[in-house]
Amino acid sequence: MTRPTLLVVVGPTGSGKSRLALEAAERLGGEIVSADAFAVYRGMDIGTDKPDAASRARVPHHLIDVADPRERFSAGEFLRAADEAIAGITARGRVPVVVGGTHFYVRALLLGLFPSPPVDPAVRARLEREWEENPRHLVAKLREVDPEAAGRIPPADRQRILRALEVHESTGIPLTEHWRRQRRKLRYPAVLVAPERDRAELYARIEARVERMFRSGLVEEVRSLLASGVPAGSHAMKAIGYREVVEYLSGRTELEEAIRRTAIATRHLAKRQITWLRHMEEGPVQPVPPAEDGGANHLEALWRRAREGRTRP
């Protein structure tokens, strides 16, 4: 089966991926497939900076608001849903435009998920106990045994940190090396682009975005989610901004401190994402100007040249 070519817009948080993808999709007759690990959850709108109703009316969006925040949405579920969405978009004669907020999801989509190595359940149970006692110790341990994994996994992501450690302890091989040893072919041909911004501008945009989120009602959104039965310790509540507001609502920190921590965590995430982009196995990422500087024009030209190159005899 011939797989369609995807236009994949990646980049650090706050760089303007969503607007660039939206304008490009309008020009190319496309539909957007979100690759954001938290935009899948219903009710998590402000903190994930989901596209608003006007944007969704301009261009169809997929994989937004498809999961219950009380349940964890896995990479495997994302992969199945994304494949289905892309098949539908292609059948309609339109262009699949993937917007990659979560680079692990982009990797799964383009390279697939490798078979899970066997692990010892006793190792997992012990690591879970250690996490409850001292999560920072396990984060430091991961940096020692698998620095690449530690560089791309947020320190608050309990599930992925424990998974990386249990794979290493059970097999003697770092999770990153398991990925590297797996010979993988691209599941889809893709044109990868990212809006180009210097670090100072990116951080200023992040600061403004965090302030806007809190002004727009992030605290009320989290309070409503908790009241609806979403556990404070759920995977959804580990998202940046949400976990800091949970700390505030529990009385463990002040609001100004929650805002400050959210900004710091977002900047750290952006830094990890920039590092990821420099080492993407999926292919080279081509920088383009942001949308406000005519980025959609550049992206459209790149896309058409790539398509012509693939169809030329």
Stockholm file with secondary structure:
# STOCKHOLM 1.0

chainA/1-313         MTRPTLLVVVGPTGSGKSRLALEAAERLGGEIVSADAFAVYRGMDIGTDKPDAASRARVPHHLIDVADPRERFSAGEFLRAADEAIAGITARGRVPVVVGGTHFYVRALLLGLFPSPPVDPAVRARLEREWEENPRHLVAKLREVDPEAAGRIPPADRQRILRALEVHESTGIPLTEHWRRQRRKLRYPAVLVAPERDRAELYARIEARVERMFRSGLVEEVRSLLASGVPAGSHAMKAIGYREVVEYLSGRTELEEAIRRTAIATRHLAKRQITWLRHMEEGPVQPVPPAEDGGANHLEALWRRAREGRTRP
#=GR chainA/1-313 SS CCCCCEEEECCCTTSCHHHHHHHHHHHHTEEEEECCTTTTBTTCCTTTTCCCHHHHHHSCEESSSCBCTTSCCCHHHHHHHHHHHHHHHHHTTCEEEEECSSHHHHHHHHHCCCCCCCCCHHHHHHHHHHHHHCHHHHHHHHHHHCHHHHHHSCTTCHHHHHHHHHHHHHHSSCHHHHHHHSCCCCSSCEEEEEECCCHHHHHHHHHHHHHHHHHTTHHHHHHHHHHTTCCTTSSGGGSTTHHHHHHHHTTSSCHHHHHHHHHHHHHHHHHHHHHHHHTCTTCCCEEECCGGGTHHHHHHHHHHHHHHHHHCC
#=GC SS_cons         CCCCCEEEECCCTTSCHHHHHHHHHHHHTEEEEECCTTTTBTTCCTTTTCCCHHHHHHSCEESSSCBCTTSCCCHHHHHHHHHHHHHHHHHTTCEEEEECSSHHHHHHHHHCCCCCCCCCHHHHHHHHHHHHHCHHHHHHHHHHHCHHHHHHSCTTCHHHHHHHHHHHHHHSSCHHHHHHHSCCCCSSCEEEEEECCCHHHHHHHHHHHHHHHHHTTHHHHHHHHHHTTCCTTSSGGGSTTHHHHHHHHTTSSCHHHHHHHHHHHHHHHHHHHHHHHHTCTTCCCEEECCGGGTHHHHHHHHHHHHHHHHHCC
//
